[in-house]
Amino acid sequence: MLEPDIVKDHEIDHLIKDIYESYGYDFSLYSRASFKRRINRLCMLDRFTSYAELRYQVLNDSEYFKHFIEEITVNVTEMFRDPFFFKALREKVLPQLGTFPLIRIWVAGCSTGEEAYSIAILLREAGLYHKSLIYGTDINPSVLETARAGVFPLHQMKTYSENYMLSGGKNDFSDYYTANYDSAKFDKRLQEKLILSTHNLVSDSSFNSFQLIICRNVLIYFEKELQERVFQLFDASLENFGYLGLGAKETLRFSNLNRTYQQIEDQKIWKKADYKLTHGNEN
């Protein structure tokens, strides 16, 4: 099936410029092919027959713009996704983080919160939750409302439970939620150390110092220049000997940061070296 082509390449450029000038959202370094594909999909969903119709709604209806952001930003996630990534966190990373008096973790691009809840469960099971803070951020305020509610479709629990077991979970996963008709509401105690807020990786700055940053399956939608900018943001936010976790198709290998980070075995987790050790005495 051919993809729709309602909005052309040059119109995408104009739309990106208009959105930035009107709302401050900068999509200029997002993967152009991916962005165009999602724009045209949105036109089909909302039955726009021309670029002019879409542009008018985006620029003149703030409620529609919220809907636009929800559709354009990718929100595909699940609990304990890529279970062996979480197994490596459980076995290799959390024992090291346990030596800190306070553990600060940033789940960037957290979407509806499944990964943040997964991290909370890992910390609970490692006996570290009481001295941890988890910051979950996303550009899209609507998905954060879902994360705050902690309510997810019940039919997804089978997959989440299987992922949890593969990640090294030893408990009954159903202990962490209460089933109610077709929904699963997660234990409120998993939210006690969870702070959710909007943050734009493209334009916002560092807001704290962390021992672990997780940003998975977000950077694949960015051009290389923007990826590098986000890596620099993470580096500025990460303490020496802290850890950075990325998605299955993401890597630090070709980044300017590669020489100051060490990959943990074959997982998408990198440990930051001491800046002084890697750069020497530059005075």
C-alpha positions in Angstrom: 0.0 0.0 0.0 1.4 3.4 -1.0 1.9 6.0 1.7 -0.2 9.1 1.4 1.6 12.2 0.0 -0.7 15.0 0.9 2.0 17.2 2.4 5.1 17.7 0.2 8.7 18.1 1.2 8.8 21.9 0.9 5.5 22.2 2.8 7.1 20.1 5.7 9.8 22.8 5.8 7.3 25.6 6.1 5.3 23.7 8.7 8.3 23.1 10.9 9.2 26.8 10.7 5.6 27.9 11.6 5.4 25.5 14.5 8.7 26.7 15.9 7.7 30.4 15.6 4.2 29.9 17.0 4.8 27.3 19.8 8.6 26.9 20.3 8.7 23.3 19.4 11.7 22.6 17.1 11.3 19.6 14.8 14.0 20.8 12.3 16.4 18.1 13.2 14.0 15.2 13.5 14.4 12.5 10.9 12.7 14.2 7.9 11.4 11.0 6.4 9.8 9.8 9.7 8.3 13.3 10.4 6.8 13.5 6.9 5.4 10.0 7.2 3.6 10.9 10.5 2.3 14.2 9.1 0.7 12.5 6.1 -0.7 9.7 8.3 -2.2 12.5 10.5 -3.8 14.1 7.5 -5.4 10.8 6.6 -6.7 10.2 10.1 -8.1 13.7 10.4 -9.3 13.8 6.8 -7.3 16.8 5.6 -7.1 16.9 1.9 -4.4 19.6 1.7 -1.5 21.1 3.5 -3.4 24.4 3.9 -6.1 22.7 5.9 -3.6 21.1 8.3 -1.6 24.3 8.7 -4.7 26.3 9.5 -5.8 23.9 12.3 -2.3 23.6 13.8 -1.7 27.4 13.9 -5.2 28.5 14.9 -6.5 25.8 17.3 -4.4 25.3 20.4 -6.5 22.2 21.3 -5.8 20.7 17.9 -2.1 21.4 18.4 -2.1 19.2 21.5 -3.6 16.5 19.4 -1.0 17.1 16.8 1.8 16.7 19.3 0.3 13.5 20.6 0.2 12.0 17.1 3.5 13.3 15.8 5.6 12.2 18.8 6.1 8.5 19.0 4.7 6.8 22.1 5.4 3.1 21.7 6.5 1.5 24.9 5.9 -1.4 27.3 7.0 -2.6 30.7 10.4 -4.4 30.8 10.8 -4.0 27.0 13.9 -5.8 25.8 14.0 -7.8 29.1 17.7 -8.5 28.9 18.4 -4.8 29.1 16.5 -4.8 32.4 18.3 -7.9 33.5 21.6 -6.1 33.0 20.3 -3.2 35.0 19.3 -5.5 37.7 22.6 -7.5 37.9 25.3 -5.0 36.7 24.1 -1.5 37.4 21.9 -1.5 40.5 24.5 -3.1 42.8 26.8 -0.2 41.8 24.1 2.5 42.3 23.4 1.0 45.7 26.7 2.5 46.9 25.3 6.0 46.5 23.4 7.7 49.4 20.8 9.0 47.0 20.1 7.5 43.6 18.7 9.9 40.9 17.4 8.3 37.7 16.2 10.1 34.6 13.8 8.3 32.2 13.9 10.7 29.3 11.1 10.4 26.7 9.2 8.2 29.2 5.9 8.3 27.2 3.0 6.8 29.2 5.4 5.7 32.0 5.8 1.9 31.6 9.6 2.1 31.7 9.5 4.4 34.8 7.3 1.9 36.6 9.6 -0.9 35.5 12.6 0.9 37.0 10.6 1.4 40.2 9.9 -2.3 40.4 13.6 -3.1 39.9 14.6 -0.7 42.7 11.9 -2.1 45.0 13.3 -5.6 44.5 16.9 -4.5 45.0 15.9 -2.8 48.3 16.9 0.6 46.9 13.6 2.3 46.3 13.6 4.1 49.6 16.7 6.2 48.6 15.8 6.8 45.0 14.2 9.4 42.9 12.9 8.7 39.4 12.4 11.6 37.0 10.2 10.7 34.0 10.0 13.3 31.3 8.4 13.7 27.9 7.7 16.4 25.4 4.0 15.4 25.3 2.0 16.4 28.4 -0.9 14.1 27.5 1.1 10.9 27.9 2.3 12.1 31.3 -1.3 12.1 32.5 -1.5 8.4 31.7 1.7 7.9 33.5 0.4 9.7 36.6 -2.8 7.6 36.6 -0.8 4.4 36.5 -3.6 2.6 34.7 -2.9 0.4 31.7 -4.9 -2.1 29.5 -5.3 -5.4 31.3 -4.6 -7.4 28.1 -1.0 -6.1 28.1 -0.2 -7.7 31.5 0.5 -11.1 30.0 3.3 -9.6 27.8 4.5 -7.4 30.7 4.6 -10.4 33.0 6.6 -12.5 30.5 9.1 -9.6 30.1 9.4 -9.2 33.8 10.2 -12.9 34.3 12.9 -12.8 31.5 14.4 -9.7 33.2 15.1 -11.8 36.3 11.9 -11.0 38.3 11.3 -13.5 41.0 7.9 -12.3 42.3 4.4 -12.7 40.9 4.0 -9.7 38.6 0.3 -9.5 39.4 1.3 -8.4 42.9 2.2 -5.0 41.5 -1.2 -4.1 40.1 -4.9 -4.5 40.8 -7.1 -5.8 37.9 -10.4 -4.0 37.4 -12.5 -5.0 34.4 -10.3 -4.3 31.4 -7.7 -2.2 33.2 -4.7 -2.8 35.5 -4.0 -0.1 38.1 -0.4 -0.2 39.5 0.4 0.0 43.1 0.5 3.6 44.3 3.7 2.9 46.2 5.5 2.7 42.8 4.7 6.4 42.4 6.1 7.6 45.7 9.5 8.3 44.3 8.3 9.1 40.7 8.4 12.7 39.5 6.8 13.3 36.1 7.2 16.5 34.1 7.4 17.9 30.5 10.9 18.3 29.1 12.0 18.9 25.5 15.2 17.1 24.7 15.7 19.4 21.7 15.5 22.8 23.5 15.5 22.3 27.3 18.7 22.2 29.4 20.0 19.8 32.1 17.9 20.1 35.3 19.7 17.8 37.7 22.6 15.4 38.2 22.0 11.7 37.7 23.6 8.3 38.3 21.5 6.7 35.6 19.8 8.1 32.5 17.6 5.9 30.3 16.4 7.2 26.9 15.3 4.3 24.7 13.9 4.4 21.2 13.7 8.2 21.0 17.0 9.1 19.3 16.3 6.9 16.3 13.9 9.6 15.2 16.5 12.3 15.3 19.1 13.3 12.7 22.7 12.7 13.7 23.3 16.4 14.6 20.4 16.4 17.0 21.4 13.0 18.5 24.8 14.5 19.3 23.2 17.5 20.9 21.1 15.2 23.1 24.1 13.1 24.0 25.9 16.2 25.2 22.9 17.1 27.3 23.0 13.6 28.9 26.7 13.8 29.5 26.3 17.2 31.2 23.5 15.6 33.4 25.4 12.4 34.3 27.8 12.0 37.2 31.2 10.4 36.7 30.8 6.6 36.8 27.1 7.0 36.0 25.3 4.9 33.5 23.5 5.7 30.2 20.9 3.2 28.8 19.8 3.4 25.1 17.4 1.6 22.8 18.2 -1.5 20.8 19.0 0.4 17.6 20.8 3.3 19.3 24.5 3.5 20.1 27.2 5.8 21.4 29.7 4.2 19.1 29.8 7.0 16.5 29.3 9.8 19.0 31.9 12.2 20.2 31.4 10.8 23.7 32.4 7.3 22.7 35.9 7.5 24.1 34.7 8.6 27.6 32.1 5.8 28.0 32.6 2.1 28.4 29.9 -0.3 27.1 28.6 -2.9 29.7 29.1 -6.2 28.0 26.9 -6.5 24.9 24.0 -4.5 26.3 22.9 -1.0 25.3 24.3 0.4 28.6 27.4 2.6 28.9 29.3 3.7 32.0 30.8 7.2 32.1 34.5 7.3 33.0 36.0 10.0 35.3 36.5 13.1 33.2 40.0 13.7 34.8 41.2 10.2 34.0 40.1 10.4 30.3 41.3 13.9 29.6 44.3 14.1 32.0 45.5 17.3 33.6 44.9 20.0 31.0 46.2 22.8 33.1 
